[in-house]
């Protein structure tokens, strides 16, 4: 009897999907939420103590299941998802500068922005990420 109850309990536990919880939006740390017809992309701050701040970028489908999740740099400037075209995501950073002309746009290499698993396993990512920087007047 106890074994049957334990098996039933384990079956219920393992059959519950945690995917919806994984795609819940944390409004406290939310930087940006971007929606397309069949995807929602969120950017959330992650505090990392001595390493500064990084950003969690999460792509969820219309069923609220995670398609892909990566971490990107966020300590010097916060990223902004500018657009999504198919499986291409275009993300920009604004950098204050007193020596560069305002509005100058430059490419930021993938390896300079992506952190952790996304960087080490970039060949298996489902999406392509394009990063750019833009200089703005220093405040």
N, C-alpha and C positions, 0 to 999 in steps of 0.2 A: 504494500500500500504506500509506504513512504517513498519507495523508488518510483512508483507511478506518478506521485505528486511532484517529485523532483524532476522527472522527465517532462511532465506537462509544463511545469514552471520554466524550465530551460527552453522548451519549444516556443512558448509565448515570448520569452525574452529575446530569443534570436530571430523571431519572425517579425518583430516590430522594427520598422524602418526608421533609421536615424537621419535619413537624407533631408527631410523637411527641416529638422533642427539645424542641420549643417548650413542650410541656405537662409536661415532667419537673419534678418538685418539687425545688427547691433547699432541702434541709433546713437548711442553715446559716442562711439569711436568712428562713426561714419563720416567719410570725407565726401564721397560722391556715390550716387546710384544712377546707373545708366541702363535704360531698357530699350530693347529692340523688339521685333515681332515675336521672337521665340527665345530670347535670352535676357537675363538680367545680370549686369556686371556691377559689383560693389567694390569700393576701395575703403578699407578701414585701417586706422592707425593701430600699430602694435608697439607698445612700450618695451624696450629691450635694455633697460638699465644703462650700463656703461657703454653699450654699443650704440646708444641713441635710439632713434625711432625708425621703424620700417613700416611698410604698408602692405597689407594683405589684399591681393586682387583676387576676387572670386567670381567665376562665371557659372551661372546656374541656368538650367533649362526651364521650359514652361511648366514642367512637373515639380519644380523646386528642388531638383537634384543637382548636385555639383557636377559640372562638366570638367572644369579645370580650376586649379588654385595655385597661385605663385606669390612669393613675397618679393617686393621691390624696395629700393632705397627711398627713404623719406626724411633723412636727417637734415639736409641742407635746404631742400625745397620740397613741397608736397606735389605729387603728380596730379595731373588732370587727364581723364580719359576724354579725348577730343572727338573721336569717331570710331565706328566699327563698320568695316566693309567685309562681309563674308566672314572669313576666319582671320582677318587682319585687324589688330587693335592698334590705334595710334594714340600715344600717350605723351604729354608734354610736361615740362618743368619750367617754371619761371625763376630766373636768377637775377637778383638785383645787382647792378653793376654801375660803377661810376667811370669806368674806363672803356666800356664797349658801347657802341651806338645802340640806342633803344630799338627794339623790334628785330634785331639780328637773330635769325633762327639757325641752329646748328644741330647736327645729328649726334645722338648719344649712343655709343655702341651697347648692344644687348648685355655684354659681359660686364659693363660698368654699372648697370642698374639692377639686374636680376640677382636675387640672393638664394642661397640654399639649394633645395632640390631642383627648382626651376633652372638654375644655372648649371648644375651638374648633370641634369637629365634633359637638356634642351632639345635633344633629338627626338624625344617622345612626346613633346608638348603638342597638343591638338590645335593650338592657335599660334599665329605669328605676332610678335610684339615689335612695334617700331617706336623708338623713343627719340624725342627732340627736346632741345632747350631753347628758350627765348630770353633775351636780355631785356630787362625793364629798368627804369630809373630807380636808383637807390633812394630809399625814403629817409 
